[in-house]
């Protein structure tokens, strides 16, 4: 009896871990939408009238710098949390069933054609690349604000 109960508990623990993993993957997949909306917000800031950007008030420059700096910092923290959550789920699954999901996925990926492997790597890397590009744009805007 205890073996059946233990097996049932492991299945339920595994179900909870897989649900968390699905939510984390969904959140990571929604990062491009967040990047797009933040990029639109930066575009609006960047197209302010010259009088506002040339106002040279130290308080305005500090406020815009803080607000713009929060965008890449929050995205990086968001991506870090999702990545660490996925690693935690993988560790828990290894503890429950003894299978390393990431290693298994890498092994299964070897059977895919080159185009599928490339598309998979692009999807995994896009949130980080998009965040890096957005950070560069923000740094440029901050430099321009302080230069004026």
C-alpha positions in Angstrom: 0.0 0.0 0.0 2.7 2.5 0.9 4.4 1.9 -2.4 1.2 2.8 -4.3 0.7 5.9 -2.1 4.3 7.0 -2.6 3.9 6.5 -6.4 0.7 8.5 -6.4 2.4 11.3 -4.4 5.3 11.4 -6.8 2.9 11.7 -9.8 1.1 14.6 -8.1 4.5 16.3 -7.3 5.5 15.8 -10.9 2.2 17.3 -12.1 2.8 20.4 -10.0 6.3 20.7 -11.3 5.2 20.4 -14.9 2.5 23.0 -14.4 5.1 25.4 -13.0 7.4 24.6 -16.0 4.6 25.3 -18.4 3.8 28.7 -16.8 7.5 29.6 -16.8 7.9 28.7 -20.5 4.7 30.8 -21.3 6.2 33.7 -19.4 9.5 33.5 -21.2 7.6 33.2 -24.5 5.7 36.4 -23.7 8.9 38.4 -23.3 9.0 39.5 -26.9 5.6 41.1 -26.4 6.9 43.0 -23.3 10.0 44.0 -25.3 7.8 45.4 -28.1 5.6 47.4 -25.7 8.7 48.8 -23.9 10.3 49.6 -27.3 7.1 51.6 -28.2 7.3 53.5 -24.9 11.0 54.3 -25.6 10.1 55.5 -29.1 7.5 57.9 -27.5 10.1 59.2 -25.1 12.7 59.6 -27.9 10.3 61.6 -30.0 9.6 64.2 -27.3 9.9 67.7 -28.5 13.3 69.3 -28.5 12.2 71.8 -25.9 11.6 69.0 -23.4 14.8 67.2 -24.1 16.8 70.5 -24.1 15.2 71.7 -20.8 18.4 70.7 -19.0 16.7 70.5 -15.7 18.7 68.1 -13.6 15.5 66.7 -12.0 14.0 65.8 -15.4 17.3 64.1 -16.5 17.5 62.1 -13.3 13.8 61.1 -13.5 14.0 59.9 -17.1 17.4 58.2 -16.5 15.9 56.2 -13.5 12.7 55.3 -15.4 14.6 54.2 -18.5 17.2 52.2 -16.4 14.4 50.3 -14.7 13.3 48.8 -18.0 16.3 46.6 -18.8 16.9 45.9 -15.1 13.4 44.6 -14.6 13.6 42.5 -17.9 16.9 41.0 -16.8 15.5 40.2 -13.3 12.4 38.7 -15.0 14.5 36.5 -17.3 16.7 35.4 -14.4 13.7 34.4 -12.3 12.2 32.4 -15.1 15.5 30.7 -15.9 16.2 29.8 -12.3 12.6 28.5 -11.9 13.1 26.2 -14.9 16.3 24.9 -13.4 14.6 24.3 -10.1 11.8 22.4 -11.8 14.4 20.3 -13.7 16.1 19.5 -10.4 12.8 18.6 -8.8 11.9 16.3 -11.7 15.3 14.6 -11.4 14.6 14.0 -7.7 11.1 12.6 -8.5 11.7 10.4 -11.5 15.4 10.4 -12.0 15.4 11.9 -15.6 17.2 15.1 -16.5 14.8 16.8 -18.8 17.3 19.3 -20.2 19.8 16.6 -21.0 17.0 14.5 -22.6 15.9 17.5 -24.7 19.4 18.1 -25.9 19.7 14.4 -26.8 16.4 14.4 -28.7 17.4 17.6 -30.5 20.3 15.8 -32.2 17.7 13.9 -34.3 16.1 17.2 -35.6 17.2 18.8 -38.9 19.5 21.8 -38.8 16.6 24.3 -39.5 14.7 23.0 -36.4 17.7 23.2 -34.2 18.5 26.7 -35.4 14.9 27.8 -34.9 14.9 26.3 -31.3 18.1 28.2 -30.5 16.7 31.4 -31.9 13.5 31.1 -29.8 15.5 30.4 -26.6 18.0 33.2 -27.3 15.6 35.9 -28.5 14.5 37.2 -25.1 18.1 37.8 -24.1 19.1 39.3 -27.5 16.1 41.5 -27.5 16.8 42.7 -23.9 20.4 43.4 -24.9 19.4 45.4 -28.0 16.8 47.3 -26.0 19.4 48.0 -23.3 21.8 49.5 -25.9 19.0 51.7 -27.3 18.2 52.9 -23.7 21.8 53.6 -23.0 22.1 55.7 -26.2 18.9 57.6 -25.3 20.2 58.3 -21.7 23.6 59.5 -23.2 21.7 61.9 -25.5 19.5 63.2 -22.8 22.5 64.0 -20.6 24.6 65.4 -23.5 22.0 68.0 -24.3 
